[in-house]
Amino acid sequence: MARLLGPKCRICRREGVKLFLKGSRCETVKCGVERTPSPPGQHGHKRTRYTDYGSHLREKQKLKRLYGISERQFKRYFREAMGQTGNTGDNLLIILERRLDNVVFYSGLAVSRAQARQIITHRHILVNDKKVNITSYPVKAGDIIKPAPDEQSANLIKKNLEAARKDQIPSWLKLETEPVKAQMVQLPARSDIVTQINEQLVVEFASR
């Protein structure tokens, strides 16, 4: 897991898109991309013209920052995607979407991926009635995710559900609120993934 330290709005401005690193705040007028769409830095207002290499690198960096993974994790996921049948770019995105922190975020149990990683490592989440504190745990079709059976976990998840984006729950996840639990009803397909990532550029960069 790669922790994003420092101002998160600068990261979104650098990539030029909302990465929802601050959860619901990114939907308000306080969003850094909305207020200052230019890249950060003294010369950020000037038009940036990337080389072919630079365009490919930026797309890979955007992917890593969106999912909060390190370079070492990225390389491991890319090797795994290459070893599977089908399109490598599609495989890579599906692998990342299945990460437990991503599933917890999309299901509304956390307001951001960063908070999802925190509540997982603090053992507030159960997967199939077993505590899992590994943020990169690959969720499988049929797995059930729910809060741990203690008052602190229940209150935290309830508060997050009230603040979560209601339109973010994808079709491959199902959320029930009484009692609170989320289930991966099927593996995500590329058509279900709405991230602003050009995975072909990422594959071309990683294949160099």
C-alpha positions in Angstrom: 0.0 0.0 0.0 1.3 3.5 -0.9 0.3 6.2 1.5 -0.3 9.6 -0.2 1.1 12.1 2.2 0.8 15.9 1.7 -1.9 17.9 0.0 -4.1 15.5 -1.9 -5.7 18.2 -4.1 -2.3 18.9 -5.6 -2.3 15.3 -6.8 -5.6 15.6 -8.6 -4.5 18.9 -10.1 -1.3 17.3 -11.4 -3.3 14.6 -13.1 -6.0 17.0 -14.3 -8.9 14.8 -13.1 -10.8 14.2 -9.9 -9.3 11.1 -8.2 -11.7 11.4 -5.2 -8.9 11.2 -2.7 -10.9 13.3 -0.3 -14.2 11.5 -0.8 -17.4 13.6 -0.8 -15.3 16.8 -0.5 -14.4 16.3 -4.2 -18.0 16.9 -5.1 -18.2 20.3 -3.5 -16.9 23.8 -4.5 -13.9 23.1 -2.3 -12.5 20.6 -4.9 -9.0 21.7 -5.9 -9.6 20.8 -9.6 -12.7 22.9 -9.7 -11.1 25.9 -8.0 -7.7 25.8 -9.8 -7.7 23.5 -12.8 -4.1 24.2 -13.7 -1.3 21.9 -12.5 0.4 22.9 -9.2 3.6 24.8 -9.0 5.0 28.2 -10.1 4.6 27.5 -13.8 1.4 25.4 -13.5 -0.6 27.9 -15.4 1.5 27.5 -18.5 0.4 24.9 -21.1 2.2 21.6 -20.6 3.1 19.7 -23.7 4.1 16.1 -22.8 6.3 14.0 -24.9 5.1 10.5 -25.9 7.0 9.1 -22.9 5.6 11.7 -20.6 2.0 11.0 -21.6 2.5 7.3 -20.9 4.2 8.0 -17.6 1.4 10.4 -16.4 -1.2 7.7 -17.2 0.6 5.1 -15.1 1.1 7.6 -12.3 -2.6 8.5 -12.4 -3.5 4.8 -12.1 -1.2 4.3 -9.1 -2.5 7.4 -7.3 -6.1 6.5 -8.0 -5.9 3.1 -6.4 -3.2 4.0 -3.8 -0.6 1.4 -4.9 3.1 1.5 -4.9 5.4 0.9 -7.8 6.3 -2.6 -6.5 2.6 -3.5 -6.3 1.9 -2.1 -9.7 4.6 -4.3 -11.3 3.2 -7.3 -9.5 -0.3 -6.6 -10.7 0.9 -6.0 -14.2 2.7 -9.4 -14.3 -0.5 -11.0 -13.0 -2.5 -9.3 -15.7 -0.1 -10.4 -18.4 -0.4 -14.0 -17.2 -4.2 -14.1 -17.7 -6.0 -14.6 -20.9 -7.6 -11.7 -22.6 -6.7 -8.0 -22.8 -3.9 -7.1 -20.4 -5.2 -3.6 -19.8 -8.7 -4.9 -19.0 -7.2 -7.6 -16.7 -5.1 -5.0 -14.8 -8.1 -2.7 -14.1 -10.3 -5.7 -13.0 -7.6 -6.9 -10.6 -7.4 -3.4 -9.1 -11.1 -3.0 -8.8 -11.3 -6.3 -6.8 -9.0 -4.9 -4.1 -10.8 -4.9 -0.7 -10.1 -1.2 -0.1 -11.7 -0.4 -3.5 -14.7 -2.6 -2.8 -15.2 -1.1 0.6 -15.1 2.4 -0.9 -17.5 1.7 -3.8 -20.0 0.0 -1.5 -20.3 3.1 0.6 -18.7 1.6 3.8 -16.0 4.3 3.5 -16.1 7.8 2.0 -12.7 7.5 0.3 -10.2 4.8 -0.6 -7.8 6.2 2.0 -10.4 5.8 4.7 -11.2 2.4 3.4 -7.6 1.4 3.9 -7.6 2.8 7.4 -10.7 1.0 8.6 -9.5 -2.3 7.0 -6.1 -2.1 8.8 -7.9 -1.3 12.0 -9.9 -4.5 11.7 -13.3 -2.9 11.3 -14.2 -5.1 8.3 -15.2 -8.7 8.0 -15.1 -10.8 4.7 -17.2 -13.9 4.9 -17.4 -13.4 8.7 -13.6 -13.3 9.1 -11.6 -10.3 10.0 -9.4 -9.2 7.2 -6.8 -6.4 7.7 -5.1 -6.7 4.3 -6.2 -3.8 2.0 -5.1 -5.6 -1.2 -7.2 -8.7 -0.4 -8.7 -9.8 -3.7 -12.5 -10.0 -3.3 -14.2 -12.9 -5.1 -17.7 -13.2 -6.6 -20.1 -14.1 -3.8 -17.9 -12.6 -1.0 -19.8 -10.7 1.7 -18.2 -7.7 3.3 -19.7 -6.2 6.5 -18.6 -4.3 9.7 -17.1 -6.1 12.6 -19.6 -7.0 15.3 -18.8 -4.3 17.8 -20.3 -0.9 18.5 -17.4 1.2 17.3 -17.2 -0.5 13.9 -21.0 -0.3 13.5 -21.2 3.4 14.3 -18.3 4.2 12.0 -19.8 2.3 9.0 -23.2 3.8 9.7 -21.7 7.3 9.6 -19.9 6.6 6.4 -23.0 5.3 4.7 -24.8 8.5 5.5 -22.0 10.6 3.9 -21.1 8.2 1.0 -21.9 9.0 -2.6 -25.1 7.1 -3.4 -24.5 6.9 -7.1 -21.1 5.3 -6.8 -22.2 1.7 -6.1 -21.6 -0.3 -9.4 -23.8 -3.0 -10.8 -21.4 -5.8 -9.7 -21.9 -4.8 -6.0 -25.0 -5.1 -3.9 -25.5 -3.1 -0.6 -28.0 -3.9 2.1 -28.4 -1.5 5.0 -30.4 -3.7 7.5 -28.2 -5.3 8.5 -25.3 -3.6 6.8 -23.5 -5.8 4.3 -22.1 -5.6 0.8 -21.7 -8.4 -1.6 -19.8 -8.8 -4.8 -22.5 -10.4 -7.0 -20.2 -10.9 -9.9 -16.7 -10.0 -11.1 -16.5 -6.6 -12.6 -16.2 -6.3 -16.4 -14.3 -3.5 -18.2 -17.6 -1.9 -19.2 -18.4 -1.6 -15.5 -15.3 0.4 -14.7 -15.8 4.1 -15.1 -12.3 5.4 -14.1 -10.8 8.0 -16.4 -7.8 5.7 -17.2 -6.4 4.9 -20.7 -5.2 1.4 -19.8 -3.6 1.0 -23.2 -1.1 3.7 -22.4 -0.3 2.1 -19.1 0.3 -1.3 -20.8 2.5 0.3 -23.4 4.6 2.1 -20.7 4.9 -1.0 -18.5 5.9 -3.2 -21.5 8.9 -1.0 -22.4 
